[in-house]
Amino acid sequence: MRRNDGKSRRDSGSTNFSRFGSSDRGRFDSSPREMHKATCADCGKECEVPFIPKEGRPVYCKECYAKHRPQRF
């Protein structure tokens, strides 16, 4: 597509970002994620998750999450 100044939209000199965000799945910084302690709702093991657990919502450790995760096709 051409703009009024004769340049195509791709040649505008702007940084080229992919349509769906950066390659690191939307994280804009490279710092490590803050992890929060939680207790697995299935096995009771203490684990760490990259989000703040909310009361009333189950949190699973890596092993138990694999059991509850929907099957991929």
C-alpha positions, 0 to 999 in steps of 0.5 A, spaced: 500 500 500 502 506 498 502 513 502 501 520 500 509 521 500 510 515 495 513 510 500 510 504 502 507 502 509 512 497 510 518 502 508 516 507 513 522 506 517 518 504 523 520 498 527 517 492 525 514 488 530 510 482 529 502 482 528 502 478 535 507 481 539 514 479 540 517 472 540 517 472 548 509 471 548 508 478 549 513 480 555 516 486 553 522 486 558 527 480 559 527 480 567 525 474 570 518 473 572 516 474 579 514 468 582 509 467 588 508 461 593 502 457 593 499 450 595 497 445 590 490 444 590 490 436 589 497 434 592 498 439 597 505 440 595 508 447 595 509 450 589 511 457 585 507 460 580 508 466 575 501 470 578 498 472 584 494 466 587 486 468 588 482 465 593 477 460 591 481 458 585 485 452 585 492 452 583 496 446 581 503 444 581 506 442 575 505 435 575 498 436 577 496 441 572 498 436 567 493 432 569 488 437 569 490 441 562 485 440 556 488 435 551 491 438 545 490 435 538 
